[in-house]
Amino acid sequence: MIQDSELGRLEDFVAKLLERFNALQADKRKVDDLLMQREAAIATLQEELADLKDERGEIGNRVSGLLERIEEWEAGATESGGAGTTNRNSDGAVQGSLF
């Protein structure tokens, strides 16, 4: 009789262990799925970041080009004395033509 009760307790203990093990496996699957989703999101964000960095560099180059053109225009207007490239408005201020 004592052996039957000890065997019953052991069976209950093993059953509880198996239940906990199955619950932990289910939790692990959920965490693995979440991890895969997060890794995919990180990869997407890294691609977007790289694209934005490229775009930022392109915009910086375009702005630099525009600034160089303006500086060249200003240098040309200064050297030529502004003949034909400036107009005086009604206040007497000088206004240059960029085009």
C-alpha positions in Angstrom: 0.0 0.0 0.0 2.8 2.4 0.9 4.4 1.6 -2.5 1.1 2.4 -4.3 0.8 5.8 -2.6 4.4 6.7 -3.3 4.0 5.6 -6.9 0.8 7.7 -7.1 2.7 10.7 -5.7 5.5 10.1 -8.2 3.0 9.9 -11.1 1.4 13.2 -9.9 4.8 14.8 -9.7 5.8 13.6 -13.2 2.5 14.8 -14.6 3.0 18.3 -13.1 6.5 18.4 -14.5 5.3 17.5 -17.9 2.5 20.2 -17.7 5.1 22.8 -16.7 7.5 21.6 -19.5 4.7 21.8 -22.1 3.8 25.3 -20.8 7.5 26.4 -21.0 7.7 25.0 -24.6 4.7 27.0 -25.6 6.2 30.1 -24.0 9.4 29.5 -25.8 7.6 29.2 -29.2 5.9 32.6 -28.5 9.2 34.2 -27.6 10.9 32.7 -30.7 8.1 34.1 -32.9 8.4 37.5 -31.2 12.2 37.4 -31.7 11.8 36.6 -35.4 9.3 39.5 -35.8 11.7 41.9 -34.0 14.7 40.8 -36.1 12.6 41.4 -39.2 11.6 44.8 -38.0 15.3 45.6 -37.1 16.4 44.5 -40.6 13.7 46.7 -42.2 14.6 49.7 -40.1 18.3 49.2 -40.9 17.5 49.3 -44.6 15.4 52.4 -44.1 18.2 54.0 -42.2 20.7 53.2 -44.9 18.3 54.6 -47.5 17.9 57.8 -45.5 21.6 58.2 -45.0 22.1 57.9 -48.8 19.3 60.4 -49.4 20.8 62.8 -46.8 24.2 62.5 -48.6 22.6 63.2 -52.0 20.7 66.2 -50.6 24.0 67.5 -49.0 25.8 67.2 -52.3 23.0 69.0 -54.1 23.0 71.8 -51.5 26.8 72.1 -51.8 26.5 72.3 -55.5 23.9 75.1 -55.2 26.1 76.9 -52.8 29.1 76.6 -55.1 27.0 78.0 -58.0 25.8 80.9 -55.8 29.4 81.6 -54.8 30.6 81.5 -58.4 27.7 83.8 -59.4 28.6 86.2 -56.6 32.3 86.2 -57.5 31.4 86.8 -61.2 29.0 89.6 -60.3 31.7 91.2 -58.1 34.5 90.9 -60.7 32.4 92.3 -63.6 31.3 95.2 -61.5 27.8 93.9 -61.7 27.1 95.3 -65.2 23.9 93.7 -66.5 23.5 91.4 -63.5 22.1 93.8 -60.9 19.1 96.0 -60.6 18.3 98.7 -58.2 14.9 98.6 -56.6 12.9 101.6 -55.5 14.8 101.7 -52.2 18.1 102.0 -54.0 19.2 98.5 -52.8 21.0 96.2 -55.2 19.3 93.1 -56.3 21.2 90.5 -58.3 19.8 88.0 -60.8 20.5 84.3 -60.2 19.5 83.3 -63.7 
